[in-house]
Amino acid sequence: MTELVRVDRASQLLHENGKPDSEIQIRSFIQTVPDLLDWLEQHGREFPWRYTTDPWRVYVSEILLQRTRGGAVAAIYDEFFNRFPDPETLYRADEEEIHDVVSSLGFGNQRTRTLQDVAELCHCEYGGDVPQDLEVLKQPWRVGPYSARACLQFAFNEPHALVDANVARVIERVLDYEMPTQPHKSDTVYELMECLVPDDPEIARAFNLALLDLGALICTPDEPQCPACPLEDCCAFAATRHR
């Protein structure tokens, strides 16, 4: 596993964050990644968008998942893609029809506008295809780096770091890394995570899903279940709870 990550640069970034034993911490974390992946196999969440690599479904699903629960998106997943199976269908739909499908997720007006922008981008500029380009995927209104990176990772099998609240919390606790107020907008946080994501498409996919699910199910904000966590042995936060 250590051959698939950038240990030296990750250690340097952690050291710059005030951790003198940074290399030891990074190597300890990397050694537990197989346990993390095993945990995902047994306890990972099951959502329909995780069983497809169709770029349209993956890209739109990531946008639907913004600021809402996975279960809420799963509840409208089939209806949405039955109505809008491709960019052209969504592009030609009226605003009210789109809003009607996504309103249960909240932020209906904003989400509708974003989806219209996405449909226009894919249909009008890319001939019905989802572009395989990070910067282009971020062009529609309110589509940030997480959604764009997730599309490249899960649809196009490109190893990319994903940073959301769950991932940031896990890394903050495990490595005792002081996160900025908005980690998903921090170039330094993304660089650290890019160093830690294994340089193998399938392993990177599992690694990202495992961190997402671990933060959602085990390493929760208020009641982390450290004894059930596969990263407990390398986690700085867990160590403080055992003192």
HUFENKA-V264475 format. One record per pair of residues at least 12 apart in sequence whose C-alpha atoms are under 10 Angstrom apart, sorted by sequence separation. I is the first residue (numbers start at 1). J is the second residue. If there is no record, write none. Layout:
I;J, I;J
This chain:
10;22, 11;23, 14;26, 49;61, 61;73, 64;76, 99;111, 100;112, 118;130, 136;148, 137;149, 148;160, 149;161, 150;162, 168;180, 177;189, 217;229, 218;230, 219;231, 226;238, 10;23, 11;24, 48;61, 49;62, 61;74, 64;77, 96;109, 98;111, 99;112, 102;115, 134;147, 135;148, 149;162, 150;163, 224;237, 225;238, 226;239, 8;22, 9;23, 11;25, 12;26, 83;97, 84;98, 95;109, 98;112, 99;113, 134;148, 135;149, 137;151, 146;160, 148;162, 149;163, 168;182, 169;183, 224;238, 7;22, 8;23, 10;25, 11;26, 83;98, 97;112, 98;113, 121;136, 122;137, 133;148, 134;149, 137;152, 146;161, 147;162, 168;183, 193;208, 214;229, 226;241, 7;23, 10;26, 11;27, 61;77, 96;112, 99;115, 121;137, 132;148, 133;149, 134;150, 145;161, 146;162, 147;163, 167;183, 168;184, 214;230, 226;242, 7;24, 10;27, 60;77, 95;112, 98;115, 134;151, 145;162, 146;163, 147;164, 165;182, 167;184, 214;231, 8;26, 80;98, 83;101, 94;112, 95;113, 98;116, 121;139, 133;151, 134;152, 145;163, 146;164, 164;182, 165;183, 171;189, 7;26, 8;27, 61;80, 118;137, 121;140, 132;151, 133;152, 145;164, 163;182, 164;183, 165;184, 6;26, 7;27, 57;77, 60;80, 61;81, 95;115, 118;138, 120;140, 131;151, 132;152, 163;183, 164;184, 60;81, 80;101, 95;116, 118;139, 119;140, 130;151, 131;152, 163;184, 164;185, 168;189, 171;192, 48;70, 79;101, 80;102, 94;116, 117;139, 118;140, 162;184, 163;185, 171;193, 7;30, 47;70, 57;80, 79;102, 93;116, 117;140, 118;141, 132;155, 163;186, 2;26, 46;70, 47;71, 49;73, 57;81, 77;101, 91;115, 92;116, 116;140, 117;141, 132;156, 2;27, 5;30, 45;70, 46;71, 48;73, 49;74, 56;81, 76;101, 77;102, 90;115, 91;116, 114;139, 115;140, 116;141, 117;142, 118;143, 130;155, 168;193, 1;27, 4;30, 47;73, 48;74, 76;102, 90;116, 91;117, 93;119, 114;140, 115;141, 117;143, 132;158, 163;189, 167;193, 47;74, 48;75, 57;84, 60;87, 90;117, 91;118, 92;119, 113;140, 114;141, 115;142, 162;189, 163;190, 2;30, 46;74, 49;77, 56;84, 57;85, 76;104, 87;115, 90;118, 91;119, 92;120, 113;141, 114;142, 115;143, 161;189, 162;190, 1;30, 2;31, 48;77, 56;85, 57;86, 73;102, 75;104, 76;105, 87;116, 90;119, 91;120, 113;142, 114;143, 161;190, 1;31, 47;77, 48;78, 56;86, 72;102, 75;105, 89;119, 90;120, 91;121, 111;141, 160;190, 161;191, 163;193, 1;32, 2;33, 56;87, 73;104, 87;118, 88;119, 91;122, 92;123, 110;141, 111;142, 161;192, 162;193, 163;194, 1;33, 72;104, 73;105, 87;119, 88;120, 91;123, 110;142, 161;193, 162;194, 1;34, 72;105, 86;119, 87;120, 90;123, 91;124, 160;193, 161;194, 71;105, 72;106, 87;121, 88;122, 89;123, 160;194, 161;195, 70;105, 84;119, 87;122, 88;123, 159;194, 160;195, 161;196, 162;197, 68;104, 69;105, 86;122, 87;123, 88;124, 160;196, 161;197, 68;105, 86;123, 87;124, 160;197, 161;198, 64;102, 67;105, 68;106, 146;184, 159;197, 160;198, 66;105, 67;106, 68;107, 87;126, 88;127, 89;128, 145;184, 146;185, 159;198, 160;199, 65;105, 66;106, 67;107, 87;127, 88;128, 144;184, 145;185, 159;199, 171;211, 64;105, 66;107, 87;128, 88;129, 144;185, 158;199, 159;200, 160;201, 167;208, 170;211, 64;106, 86;128, 87;129, 158;200, 159;201, 167;209, 169;211, 170;212, 86;129, 87;130, 157;200, 158;201, 159;202, 161;204, 167;210, 168;211, 169;212, 86;130, 157;201, 158;202, 159;203, 160;204, 161;205, 167;211, 168;212, 170;214, 171;215, 66;111, 145;190, 156;201, 157;202, 159;204, 160;205, 162;207, 163;208, 166;211, 167;212, 169;214, 170;215, 174;219, 158;204, 159;205, 161;207, 162;208, 166;212, 167;213, 169;215, 170;216, 173;219, 64;111, 154;201, 157;204, 158;205, 161;208, 162;209, 164;211, 165;212, 166;213, 167;214, 168;215, 169;216, 63;111, 64;112, 153;201, 154;202, 157;205, 159;207, 160;208, 163;211, 164;212, 166;214, 167;215, 170;218, 153;202, 159;208, 162;211, 163;212, 166;215, 167;216, 170;219, 64;114, 154;204, 162;212, 165;215, 166;216, 169;219, 170;220, 63;114, 64;115, 153;204, 154;205, 164;215, 165;216, 166;217, 169;220, 170;221, 63;115, 153;205, 154;206, 167;219, 169;221, 166;219, 60;114, 154;208, 166;220, 60;115, 63;118, 150;205, 153;208, 154;209, 166;221, 165;221, 174;231, 60;118, 150;208, 174;232, 59;118, 60;119, 174;233, 175;234, 176;235, 177;236, 174;234, 175;235, 176;236, 170;231, 174;235, 175;236, 176;237, 56;118, 173;235, 174;236, 175;237, 56;119, 172;235, 173;236, 174;237, 171;235, 172;236, 173;237, 174;238, 170;235, 171;236, 172;237, 173;238, 174;239, 56;122, 173;239, 170;237, 60;130, 59;130, 56;128, 58;130, 59;131, 56;129, 57;130, 55;129, 56;130, 55;130, 56;131, 54;130, 55;131, 66;142, 55;132, 66;143, 59;137, 66;144, 63;142, 63;143, 66;146, 62;143, 63;144, 66;147, 65;147, 63;146, 64;147, 62;146, 63;147, 62;147, 63;148, 61;147, 62;148, 60;147, 62;149, 63;150, 59;147, 62;150, 63;151, 58;147, 59;148, 61;150, 62;151, 59;149, 61;151, 59;150, 60;151, 58;150, 59;151, 62;154, 58;151, 59;152, 57;151, 58;152, 56;151, 58;153, 59;154, 55;151, 58;154, 59;155, 54;151, 55;152, 58;155, 53;151, 57;155, 58;156, 53;152, 55;154, 56;155, 53;153, 54;154, 55;155, 53;154, 54;155, 55;156, 52;154, 53;155, 54;156, 51;154, 52;155, 53;156, 50;154, 53;157, 49;154, 50;155, 49;155, 29;171, 29;174, 28;174, 29;175, 28;175, 26;174, 25;174, 26;175, 25;175, 25;176, 22;175, 22;176, 19;175, 19;176, 18;176, 19;177, 17;176, 18;177, 19;178, 50;209, 17;177, 18;178, 14;175, 17;178, 14;176, 15;177, 17;179, 44;206, 14;177, 13;177, 14;178, 45;209, 33;198, 41;206, 44;209, 45;210, 30;196, 37;203, 40;206, 44;210, 29;196, 30;197, 40;207, 43;210, 44;211, 45;212, 30;198, 38;206, 44;212, 45;213, 34;203, 37;206, 40;209, 41;210, 44;213, 45;214, 26;196, 33;203, 36;206, 37;207, 40;210, 43;213, 44;214, 36;207, 37;208, 39;210, 40;211, 43;214, 45;216, 37;209, 38;210, 40;212, 45;217, 34;207, 37;210, 40;213, 44;217, 33;207, 36;210, 37;211, 39;213, 40;214, 43;217, 13;188, 14;189, 36;211, 39;214, 13;189, 33;210, 13;191, 14;192, 36;214, 13;192, 12;192, 10;191, 11;192, 9;191, 10;192, 13;195, 9;192, 10;193, 10;194, 11;195, 7;192, 9;194, 10;195, 6;192, 9;195, 10;196, 6;193, 8;195, 9;196, 5;193, 6;194, 7;195, 5;194, 6;195, 7;196, 39;228, 5;195, 6;196, 39;229, 40;230, 4;195, 5;196, 6;197, 39;230, 4;196, 5;197, 6;198, 38;230, 39;231, 4;197, 5;198, 6;199, 36;229, 37;230, 2;196, 4;198, 5;199, 35;229, 36;230, 3;198, 4;199, 5;200, 35;230, 36;231, 2;198, 3;199, 4;200, 34;230, 35;231, 1;198, 33;230, 34;231, 1;199, 32;230, 33;231, 1;200, 4;203, 32;231, 4;204, 31;231, 32;232, 30;231, 32;233, 1;203, 29;231, 32;234, 28;231, 29;232, 31;234, 29;233, 30;234, 28;233, 29;234, 28;234, 29;235, 27;234, 28;235, 26;234, 25;234, 24;234, 25;235, 25;236
